[in-house]
Amino acid sequence: MEIQVVQKGDLVVLQPKGSLDMYSSLELKNRMDKIAVGKNTEVFIDFSNINFVDSSGIGTLIKIAHQIQEAGGKVSLAGLKPTIEKVFKISGLINVFPILTEVELRNRLQGDS
């Protein structure tokens, strides 16, 4: 899995590409572990280049969210494709992860919150 990281002050955007499954989710977790998260850190995971998520991927996202929240930061998801967003809605995870559109994410990065 290819994962690009964009950091702008306290904003961090992880941009994974491909599938988030039992094979690739560990890569995402390892990449997140290398990022310093503090009290004011906001982490956005951009799903615009993710085409599939399985239960291992969801489990990894939950672990990442707990890790970030324990450090005092916030985590949100962005750019979910309709089929993936449906999985988050059905599973109730839409209440765990704030969901942004790609435009909202771009605006946050530009400081137009």
N, CA, C and O atoms as CSV, one atom per row, in Angstrom:
chain,resi,resn,atom,element,x,y,z
A,1,MET,N,N,0.841,-1.176,0.000
A,1,MET,CA,C,0.000,0.000,0.000
A,1,MET,C,C,0.887,1.240,0.000
A,1,MET,O,O,1.842,1.346,0.770
A,2,GLU,N,N,0.556,2.150,-0.861
A,2,GLU,CA,C,1.246,3.431,-0.920
A,2,GLU,C,C,0.509,4.399,0.005
A,2,GLU,O,O,-0.715,4.513,-0.067
A,3,ILE,N,N,1.252,5.100,0.878
A,3,ILE,CA,C,0.640,6.047,1.809
A,3,ILE,C,C,1.418,7.343,1.757
A,3,ILE,O,O,2.594,7.391,2.118
A,4,GLN,N,N,0.761,8.380,1.313
A,4,GLN,CA,C,1.378,9.698,1.298
A,4,GLN,C,C,0.945,10.427,2.561
A,4,GLN,O,O,-0.207,10.312,2.980
A,5,VAL,N,N,1.862,11.180,3.172
A,5,VAL,CA,C,1.556,11.951,4.365
A,5,VAL,C,C,1.800,13.415,4.065
A,5,VAL,O,O,2.872,13.794,3.593
A,6,VAL,N,N,0.795,14.238,4.345
A,6,VAL,CA,C,0.910,15.680,4.187
A,6,VAL,C,C,0.722,16.280,5.574
A,6,VAL,O,O,-0.279,16.016,6.240
A,7,GLN,N,N,1.685,17.085,6.007
A,7,GLN,CA,C,1.578,17.700,7.322
A,7,GLN,C,C,1.692,19.200,7.174
A,7,GLN,O,O,2.593,19.712,6.508
A,8,LYS,N,N,0.755,19.900,7.812
A,8,LYS,CA,C,0.729,21.356,7.778
A,8,LYS,C,C,0.419,21.824,9.195
A,8,LYS,O,O,-0.743,21.925,9.586
A,9,GLY,N,N,1.467,22.107,9.955
A,9,GLY,CA,C,1.292,22.468,11.354
A,9,GLY,C,C,0.729,21.290,12.132
A,9,GLY,O,O,1.288,20.194,12.111
A,10,ASP,N,N,-0.384,21.527,12.819
A,10,ASP,CA,C,-1.034,20.476,13.603
A,10,ASP,C,C,-1.988,19.626,12.780
A,10,ASP,O,O,-2.643,18.736,13.323
A,11,LEU,N,N,-2.078,19.884,11.478
A,11,LEU,CA,C,-2.934,19.077,10.601
A,11,LEU,C,C,-2.097,18.023,9.891
A,11,LEU,O,O,-1.064,18.330,9.296
A,12,VAL,N,N,-2.552,16.785,9.959
A,12,VAL,CA,C,-1.866,15.676,9.298
A,12,VAL,C,C,-2.886,14.968,8.418
A,12,VAL,O,O,-3.977,14.624,8.872
A,13,VAL,N,N,-2.526,14.751,7.159
A,13,VAL,CA,C,-3.404,14.018,6.248
A,13,VAL,C,C,-2.670,12.775,5.775
A,13,VAL,O,O,-1.589,12.854,5.192
A,14,LEU,N,N,-3.283,11.622,6.039
A,14,LEU,CA,C,-2.770,10.353,5.521
A,14,LEU,C,C,-3.568,10.033,4.268
A,14,LEU,O,O,-4.799,10.038,4.295
A,15,GLN,N,N,-2.878,9.757,3.180
A,15,GLN,CA,C,-3.538,9.473,1.911
A,15,GLN,C,C,-3.131,8.082,1.417
A,15,GLN,O,O,-2.248,7.948,0.570
A,16,PRO,N,N,-3.789,7.043,1.962
A,16,PRO,CA,C,-3.489,5.694,1.488
A,16,PRO,C,C,-4.083,5.454,0.104
A,16,PRO,O,O,-5.033,6.124,-0.302
A,17,LYS,N,N,-3.518,4.502,-0.605
A,17,LYS,CA,C,-3.989,4.201,-1.957
A,17,LYS,C,C,-4.151,2.695,-2.106
A,17,LYS,O,O,-3.246,1.930,-1.772
A,18,GLY,N,N,-5.313,2.270,-2.611
A,18,GLY,CA,C,-5.559,0.849,-2.841
A,18,GLY,C,C,-6.659,0.319,-1.957
A,18,GLY,O,O,-7.727,0.921,-1.849
A,19,SER,N,N,-6.398,-0.809,-1.325
A,19,SER,CA,C,-7.357,-1.443,-0.432
A,19,SER,C,C,-6.852,-1.367,0.998
A,19,SER,O,O,-5.648,-1.441,1.246
A,20,LEU,N,N,-7.776,-1.220,1.935
A,20,LEU,CA,C,-7.432,-1.238,3.352
A,20,LEU,C,C,-7.970,-2.554,3.903
A,20,LEU,O,O,-9.126,-2.657,4.314
A,21,ASP,N,N,-7.093,-3.556,3.898
A,21,ASP,CA,C,-7.503,-4.906,4.285
A,21,ASP,C,C,-6.481,-5.497,5.244
A,21,ASP,O,O,-5.586,-4.800,5.722
A,22,MET,N,N,-6.621,-6.788,5.520
A,22,MET,CA,C,-5.736,-7.421,6.497
A,22,MET,C,C,-4.271,-7.366,6.081
A,22,MET,O,O,-3.389,-7.456,6.936
A,23,TYR,N,N,-3.999,-7.224,4.820
A,23,TYR,CA,C,-2.613,-7.171,4.347
A,23,TYR,C,C,-2.032,-5.766,4.417
A,23,TYR,O,O,-0.847,-5.597,4.704
A,24,SER,N,N,-2.846,-4.774,4.160
A,24,SER,CA,C,-2.327,-3.408,4.078
A,24,SER,C,C,-2.587,-2.567,5.323
A,24,SER,O,O,-1.940,-1.535,5.501
A,25,SER,N,N,-3.508,-2.972,6.183
A,25,SER,CA,C,-3.864,-2.141,7.327
A,25,SER,C,C,-2.696,-1.977,8.301
A,25,SER,O,O,-2.581,-0.939,8.954
A,26,LEU,N,N,-1.834,-2.980,8.407
A,26,LEU,CA,C,-0.674,-2.864,9.283
A,26,LEU,C,C,0.267,-1.761,8.800
A,26,LEU,O,O,0.880,-1.068,9.611
A,27,GLU,N,N,0.381,-1.599,7.486
A,27,GLU,CA,C,1.208,-0.521,6.937
A,27,GLU,C,C,0.678,0.844,7.363
A,27,GLU,O,O,1.451,1.735,7.716
A,28,LEU,N,N,-0.646,1.005,7.327
A,28,LEU,CA,C,-1.254,2.267,7.749
A,28,LEU,C,C,-0.988,2.519,9.227
A,28,LEU,O,O,-0.643,3.635,9.615
A,29,LYS,N,N,-1.145,1.499,10.044
A,29,LYS,CA,C,-0.900,1.627,11.489
A,29,LYS,C,C,0.558,1.968,11.748
A,29,LYS,O,O,0.845,2.854,12.553
A,30,ASN,N,N,1.476,1.293,11.093
A,30,ASN,CA,C,2.906,1.571,11.273
A,30,ASN,C,C,3.256,2.990,10.853
A,30,ASN,O,O,4.060,3.656,11.506
A,31,ARG,N,N,2.657,3.451,9.766
A,31,ARG,CA,C,2.921,4.825,9.299
A,31,ARG,C,C,2.395,5.840,10.307
A,31,ARG,O,O,3.045,6.851,10.574
A,32,MET,N,N,1.209,5.566,10.871
A,32,MET,CA,C,0.628,6.460,11.861
A,32,MET,C,C,1.475,6.489,13.126
A,32,MET,O,O,1.610,7.537,13.758
A,33,ASP,N,N,2.044,5.352,13.500
A,33,ASP,CA,C,2.885,5.275,14.700
A,33,ASP,C,C,4.113,6.174,14.609
A,33,ASP,O,O,4.668,6.566,15.636
A,34,LYS,N,N,4.542,6.503,13.400
A,34,LYS,CA,C,5.730,7.333,13.202
A,34,LYS,C,C,5.418,8.829,13.265
A,34,LYS,O,O,6.332,9.654,13.225
A,35,ILE,N,N,4.145,9.180,13.362
A,35,ILE,CA,C,3.744,10.584,13.370
A,35,ILE,C,C,3.505,11.028,14.809
A,35,ILE,O,O,2.752,10.395,15.548
A,36,ALA,N,N,4.146,12.109,15.190
A,36,ALA,CA,C,3.965,12.648,16.543
A,36,ALA,C,C,2.579,13.295,16.636
A,36,ALA,O,O,2.244,14.195,15.866
A,37,VAL,N,N,1.798,12.820,17.581
A,37,VAL,CA,C,0.446,13.343,17.786
A,37,VAL,C,C,0.398,14.003,19.152
A,37,VAL,O,O,0.773,13.404,20.160
A,38,GLY,N,N,-0.066,15.240,19.173
A,38,GLY,CA,C,-0.188,15.976,20.423
A,38,GLY,C,C,-1.613,16.433,20.659
A,38,GLY,O,O,-2.543,16.031,19.960
A,39,LYS,N,N,-1.758,17.274,21.650
A,39,LYS,CA,C,-3.070,17.742,22.103
A,39,LYS,C,C,-3.870,18.447,21.008
A,39,LYS,O,O,-5.094,18.320,20.964
A,40,ASN,N,N,-3.212,19.172,20.143
A,40,ASN,CA,C,-3.912,19.948,19.117
A,40,ASN,C,C,-3.858,19.317,17.730
A,40,ASN,O,O,-4.282,19.935,16.753
A,41,THR,N,N,-3.350,18.114,17.636
A,41,THR,CA,C,-3.191,17.469,16.337
A,41,THR,C,C,-4.541,17.009,15.786
A,41,THR,O,O,-5.341,16.389,16.487
A,42,GLU,N,N,-4.770,17.326,14.523
A,42,GLU,CA,C,-5.944,16.825,13.810
A,42,GLU,C,C,-5.439,15.946,12.683
A,42,GLU,O,O,-4.683,16.390,11.819
A,43,VAL,N,N,-5.871,14.683,12.703
A,43,VAL,CA,C,-5.462,13.722,11.680
A,43,VAL,C,C,-6.654,13.435,10.783
A,43,VAL,O,O,-7.749,13.127,11.255
A,44,PHE,N,N,-6.426,13.541,9.500
A,44,PHE,CA,C,-7.447,13.235,8.501
A,44,PHE,C,C,-6.936,12.066,7.670
A,44,PHE,O,O,-5.812,12.091,7.169
A,45,ILE,N,N,-7.761,11.055,7.533
A,45,ILE,CA,C,-7.417,9.935,6.665
A,45,ILE,C,C,-8.259,10.086,5.407
A,45,ILE,O,O,-9.484,9.963,5.440
A,46,ASP,N,N,-7.586,10.350,4.312
A,46,ASP,CA,C,-8.234,10.640,3.033
A,46,ASP,C,C,-8.468,9.333,2.269
A,46,ASP,O,O,-7.522,8.676,1.833
A,47,PHE,N,N,-9.725,8.976,2.118
A,47,PHE,CA,C,-10.104,7.727,1.470
A,47,PHE,C,C,-10.364,7.880,-0.024
A,47,PHE,O,O,-10.866,6.947,-0.650
A,48,SER,N,N,-10.040,9.016,-0.606
A,48,SER,CA,C,-10.384,9.231,-2.011
A,48,SER,C,C,-9.709,8.227,-2.956
A,48,SER,O,O,-10.185,8.013,-4.070
A,49,ASN,N,N,-8.604,7.613,-2.516
A,49,ASN,CA,C,-7.926,6.612,-3.342
A,49,ASN,C,C,-8.031,5.207,-2.755
A,49,ASN,O,O,-7.248,4.324,-3.107
A,50,ILE,N,N,-8.993,5.002,-1.866
A,50,ILE,CA,C,-9.254,3.674,-1.287
A,50,ILE,C,C,-10.496,3.105,-1.965
A,50,ILE,O,O,-11.537,3.761,-2.017
A,51,ASN,N,N,-10.387,1.901,-2.476
A,51,ASN,CA,C,-11.525,1.311,-3.182
A,51,ASN,C,C,-12.176,0.144,-2.433
A,51,ASN,O,O,-13.215,-0.363,-2.856
A,52,PHE,N,N,-11.562,-0.284,-1.313
A,52,PHE,CA,C,-12.107,-1.414,-0.565
A,52,PHE,C,C,-11.623,-1.347,0.875
A,52,PHE,O,O,-10.464,-1.020,1.131
A,53,VAL,N,N,-12.517,-1.660,1.826
A,53,VAL,CA,C,-12.162,-1.745,3.237
A,53,VAL,C,C,-12.803,-3.005,3.802
A,53,VAL,O,O,-13.997,-3.237,3.615
A,54,ASP,N,N,-12.002,-3.825,4.500
A,54,ASP,CA,C,-12.589,-4.991,5.161
A,54,ASP,C,C,-12.562,-4.787,6.676
A,54,ASP,O,O,-12.165,-3.725,7.158
A,55,SER,N,N,-12.983,-5.803,7.420
A,55,SER,CA,C,-13.083,-5.673,8.873
A,55,SER,C,C,-11.724,-5.432,9.527
A,55,SER,O,O,-11.650,-4.757,10.554
A,56,SER,N,N,-10.653,-5.968,8.954
A,56,SER,CA,C,-9.309,-5.705,9.488
A,56,SER,C,C,-8.958,-4.228,9.347
A,56,SER,O,O,-8.377,-3.625,10.249
A,57,GLY,N,N,-9.316,-3.663,8.211
A,57,GLY,CA,C,-9.082,-2.240,7.979
A,57,GLY,C,C,-9.859,-1.383,8.955
A,57,GLY,O,O,-9.332,-0.406,9.487
A,58,ILE,N,N,-11.111,-1.744,9.194
A,58,ILE,CA,C,-11.935,-0.996,10.144
A,58,ILE,C,C,-11.352,-1.114,11.549
A,58,ILE,O,O,-11.294,-0.131,12.288
A,59,GLY,N,N,-10.922,-2.322,11.915
A,59,GLY,CA,C,-10.297,-2.515,13.222
A,59,GLY,C,C,-9.057,-1.657,13.392
A,59,GLY,O,O,-8.831,-1.086,14.459
A,60,THR,N,N,-8.261,-1.569,12.351
A,60,THR,CA,C,-7.063,-0.736,12.385
A,60,THR,C,C,-7.432,0.735,12.531
A,60,THR,O,O,-6.786,1.462,13.285
A,61,LEU,N,N,-8.453,1.177,11.823
A,61,LEU,CA,C,-8.902,2.572,11.949
A,61,LEU,C,C,-9.339,2.879,13.379
A,61,LEU,O,O,-9.055,3.958,13.899
A,62,ILE,N,N,-10.028,1.936,14.012
A,62,ILE,CA,C,-10.465,2.132,15.395
A,62,ILE,C,C,-9.249,2.226,16.322
A,62,ILE,O,O,-9.225,3.064,17.223
A,63,LYS,N,N,-8.244,1.376,16.109
A,63,LYS,CA,C,-7.017,1.441,16.915
A,63,LYS,C,C,-6.320,2.780,16.734
A,63,LYS,O,O,-5.868,3.387,17.705
A,64,ILE,N,N,-6.236,3.238,15.500
A,64,ILE,CA,C,-5.604,4.527,15.217
A,64,ILE,C,C,-6.374,5.649,15.903
A,64,ILE,O,O,-5.775,6.551,16.489
A,65,ALA,N,N,-7.695,5.592,15.830
A,65,ALA,CA,C,-8.520,6.633,16.463
A,65,ALA,C,C,-8.280,6.669,17.963
A,65,ALA,O,O,-8.130,7.748,18.536
A,66,HIS,N,N,-8.242,5.510,18.608
A,66,HIS,CA,C,-7.989,5.466,20.057
A,66,HIS,C,C,-6.613,6.033,20.390
A,66,HIS,O,O,-6.458,6.779,21.357
A,67,GLN,N,N,-5.628,5.678,19.594
A,67,GLN,CA,C,-4.259,6.165,19.799
A,67,GLN,C,C,-4.217,7.696,19.718
A,67,GLN,O,O,-3.602,8.352,20.558
A,68,ILE,N,N,-4.864,8.244,18.718
A,68,ILE,CA,C,-4.866,9.693,18.525
A,68,ILE,C,C,-5.643,10.386,19.642
A,68,ILE,O,O,-5.196,11.404,20.171
A,69,GLN,N,N,-6.791,9.845,19.997
A,69,GLN,CA,C,-7.612,10.441,21.051
A,69,GLN,C,C,-6.916,10.376,22.405
A,69,GLN,O,O,-7.020,11.317,23.192
A,70,GLU,N,N,-6.210,9.287,22.694
A,70,GLU,CA,C,-5.471,9.185,23.951
A,70,GLU,C,C,-4.381,10.243,24.047
A,70,GLU,O,O,-4.045,10.692,25.143
A,71,ALA,N,N,-3.823,10.647,22.900
A,71,ALA,CA,C,-2.797,11.680,22.867
A,71,ALA,C,C,-3.412,13.082,22.880
A,71,ALA,O,O,-2.692,14.081,22.911
A,72,GLY,N,N,-4.752,13.150,22.856
A,72,GLY,CA,C,-5.434,14.443,22.881
A,72,GLY,C,C,-5.764,14.997,21.519
A,72,GLY,O,O,-6.257,16.120,21.412
A,73,GLY,N,N,-5.502,14.231,20.467
A,73,GLY,CA,C,-5.781,14.694,19.117
A,73,GLY,C,C,-7.157,14.277,18.643
A,73,GLY,O,O,-7.930,13.657,19.374
A,74,LYS,N,N,-7.443,14.630,17.407
A,74,LYS,CA,C,-8.721,14.300,16.772
A,74,LYS,C,C,-8.443,13.588,15.460
A,74,LYS,O,O,-7.423,13.824,14.813
A,75,VAL,N,N,-9.365,12.711,15.077
A,75,VAL,CA,C,-9.225,12.008,13.805
A,75,VAL,C,C,-10.544,12.081,13.043
A,75,VAL,O,O,-11.621,11.934,13.622
A,76,SER,N,N,-10.444,12.307,11.751
A,76,SER,CA,C,-11.605,12.353,10.865
A,76,SER,C,C,-11.269,11.598,9.585
A,76,SER,O,O,-10.102,11.401,9.246
A,77,LEU,N,N,-12.302,11.186,8.896
A,77,LEU,CA,C,-12.141,10.535,7.599
A,77,LEU,C,C,-12.661,11.470,6.525
A,77,LEU,O,O,-13.561,12.274,6.771
A,78,ALA,N,N,-12.099,11.365,5.348
A,78,ALA,CA,C,-12.529,12.240,4.251
A,78,ALA,C,C,-12.544,11.465,2.944
A,78,ALA,O,O,-11.835,10.472,2.783
A,79,GLY,N,N,-13.363,11.938,2.012
A,79,GLY,CA,C,-13.357,11.403,0.655
A,79,GLY,C,C,-13.843,9.969,0.524
A,79,GLY,O,O,-13.393,9.245,-0.363
A,80,LEU,N,N,-14.763,9.543,1.400
A,80,LEU,CA,C,-15.265,8.169,1.314
A,80,LEU,C,C,-16.123,7.977,0.076
A,80,LEU,O,O,-16.992,8.794,-0.225
A,81,LYS,N,N,-15.875,6.916,-0.621
A,81,LYS,CA,C,-16.744,6.540,-1.741
A,81,LYS,C,C,-18.077,6.075,-1.155
A,81,LYS,O,O,-18.110,5.575,-0.030
A,82,PRO,N,N,-19.172,6.231,-1.894
A,82,PRO,CA,C,-20.501,5.873,-1.358
A,82,PRO,C,C,-20.598,4.460,-0.793
A,82,PRO,O,O,-21.235,4.261,0.242
A,83,THR,N,N,-19.988,3.485,-1.441
A,83,THR,CA,C,-20.082,2.107,-0.935
A,83,THR,C,C,-19.344,1.944,0.392
A,83,THR,O,O,-19.797,1.208,1.269
A,84,ILE,N,N,-18.215,2.625,0.540
A,84,ILE,CA,C,-17.458,2.544,1.790
A,84,ILE,C,C,-18.169,3.344,2.883
A,84,ILE,O,O,-18.223,2.910,4.034
A,85,GLU,N,N,-18.709,4.499,2.530
A,85,GLU,CA,C,-19.452,5.294,3.507
A,85,GLU,C,C,-20.656,4.509,4.035
A,85,GLU,O,O,-20.995,4.606,5.215
A,86,LYS,N,N,-21.297,3.735,3.165
A,86,LYS,CA,C,-22.440,2.917,3.564
A,86,LYS,C,C,-22.039,1.909,4.638
A,86,LYS,O,O,-22.795,1.680,5.582
A,87,VAL,N,N,-20.861,1.306,4.503
A,87,VAL,CA,C,-20.364,0.364,5.503
A,87,VAL,C,C,-20.208,1.070,6.856
A,87,VAL,O,O,-20.568,0.514,7.894
A,88,PHE,N,N,-19.679,2.280,6.840
A,88,PHE,CA,C,-19.503,3.032,8.079
A,88,PHE,C,C,-20.849,3.407,8.697
A,88,PHE,O,O,-20.996,3.383,9.919
A,89,LYS,N,N,-21.819,3.748,7.876
A,89,LYS,CA,C,-23.149,4.082,8.384
A,89,LYS,C,C,-23.840,2.866,8.982
A,89,LYS,O,O,-24.377,2.937,10.087
A,90,ILE,N,N,-23.830,1.752,8.259
A,90,ILE,CA,C,-24.503,0.526,8.714
A,90,ILE,C,C,-23.887,0.022,10.019
A,90,ILE,O,O,-24.599,-0.443,10.909
A,91,SER,N,N,-22.563,0.116,10.126
A,91,SER,CA,C,-21.875,-0.395,11.317
A,91,SER,C,C,-21.932,0.573,12.498
A,91,SER,O,O,-21.511,0.225,13.601
A,92,GLY,N,N,-22.445,1.772,12.280
A,92,GLY,CA,C,-22.519,2.760,13.352
A,92,GLY,C,C,-21.224,3.530,13.554
A,92,GLY,O,O,-21.134,4.366,14.454
A,93,LEU,N,N,-20.222,3.259,12.728
A,93,LEU,CA,C,-18.934,3.936,12.886
A,93,LEU,C,C,-18.964,5.391,12.429
A,93,LEU,O,O,-18.015,6.140,12.658
A,94,ILE,N,N,-20.038,5.776,11.794
A,94,ILE,CA,C,-20.188,7.168,11.385
A,94,ILE,C,C,-20.256,8.069,12.626
A,94,ILE,O,O,-19.979,9.266,12.560
A,95,ASN,N,N,-20.636,7.456,13.769
A,95,ASN,CA,C,-20.682,8.190,15.032
A,95,ASN,C,C,-19.317,8.263,15.701
A,95,ASN,O,O,-19.102,9.097,16.581
A,96,VAL,N,N,-18.394,7.400,15.294
A,96,VAL,CA,C,-17.051,7.373,15.858
A,96,VAL,C,C,-16.123,8.298,15.080
A,96,VAL,O,O,-15.275,8.973,15.662
A,97,PHE,N,N,-16.289,8.322,13.772
A,97,PHE,CA,C,-15.420,9.100,12.895
A,97,PHE,C,C,-16.201,10.216,12.218
A,97,PHE,O,O,-17.126,9.943,11.453
A,98,PRO,N,N,-15.848,11.464,12.484
A,98,PRO,CA,C,-16.439,12.524,11.668
A,98,PRO,C,C,-16.034,12.308,10.210
A,98,PRO,O,O,-14.889,11.960,9.920
A,99,ILE,N,N,-16.986,12.518,9.294
A,99,ILE,CA,C,-16.746,12.303,7.867
A,99,ILE,C,C,-16.781,13.645,7.146
A,99,ILE,O,O,-17.735,14.409,7.289
A,100,LEU,N,N,-15.742,13.924,6.377
A,100,LEU,CA,C,-15.663,15.139,5.581
A,100,LEU,C,C,-15.664,14.762,4.105
A,100,LEU,O,O,-15.249,13.667,3.725
A,101,THR,N,N,-16.134,15.683,3.290
A,101,THR,CA,C,-16.005,15.504,1.845
A,101,THR,C,C,-14.581,15.912,1.449
A,101,THR,O,O,-13.846,16.485,2.253
A,102,GLU,N,N,-14.207,15.615,0.225
A,102,GLU,CA,C,-12.886,16.029,-0.256
A,102,GLU,C,C,-12.757,17.559,-0.246
A,102,GLU,O,O,-11.688,18.094,0.050
A,103,VAL,N,N,-13.843,18.252,-0.569
A,103,VAL,CA,C,-13.834,19.723,-0.569
A,103,VAL,C,C,-13.632,20.249,0.847
A,103,VAL,O,O,-12.847,21.173,1.059
A,104,GLU,N,N,-14.334,19.668,1.817
A,104,GLU,CA,C,-14.169,20.099,3.209
A,104,GLU,C,C,-12.734,19.870,3.689
A,104,GLU,O,O,-12.177,20.700,4.409
A,105,LEU,N,N,-12.146,18.759,3.295
A,105,LEU,CA,C,-10.756,18.490,3.666
A,105,LEU,C,C,-9.822,19.528,3.051
A,105,LEU,O,O,-8.942,20.057,3.730
A,106,ARG,N,N,-10.013,19.811,1.784
A,106,ARG,CA,C,-9.195,20.827,1.110
A,106,ARG,C,C,-9.307,22.171,1.814
A,106,ARG,O,O,-8.306,22.859,2.017
A,107,ASN,N,N,-10.536,22.546,2.187
A,107,ASN,CA,C,-10.752,23.808,2.890
A,107,ASN,C,C,-10.053,23.828,4.238
A,107,ASN,O,O,-9.501,24.859,4.625
A,108,ARG,N,N,-10.061,22.704,4.971
A,108,ARG,CA,C,-9.365,22.626,6.262
A,108,ARG,C,C,-7.870,22.826,6.060
A,108,ARG,O,O,-7.217,23.518,6.841
A,109,LEU,N,N,-7.331,22.217,5.007
A,109,LEU,CA,C,-5.899,22.358,4.754
A,109,LEU,C,C,-5.521,23.781,4.356
A,109,LEU,O,O,-4.402,24.233,4.598
A,110,GLN,N,N,-6.469,24.475,3.744
A,110,GLN,CA,C,-6.219,25.850,3.329
A,110,GLN,C,C,-6.545,26.839,4.445
A,110,GLN,O,O,-6.314,28.040,4.307
A,111,GLY,N,N,-7.089,26.317,5.567
A,111,GLY,CA,C,-7.398,27.183,6.695
A,111,GLY,C,C,-8.758,27.843,6.616
A,111,GLY,O,O,-9.029,28.799,7.343
A,112,ASP,N,N,-9.633,27.334,5.725
A,112,ASP,CA,C,-10.965,27.920,5.557
A,112,ASP,C,C,-12.004,27.109,6.305
A,112,ASP,O,O,-13.046,26.783,5.736
A,113,SER,N,N,-11.755,26.771,7.569
A,113,SER,CA,C,-12.692,25.933,8.309
A,113,SER,C,C,-13.991,26.645,8.475
A,113,SER,O,O,-14.920,26.104,9.076
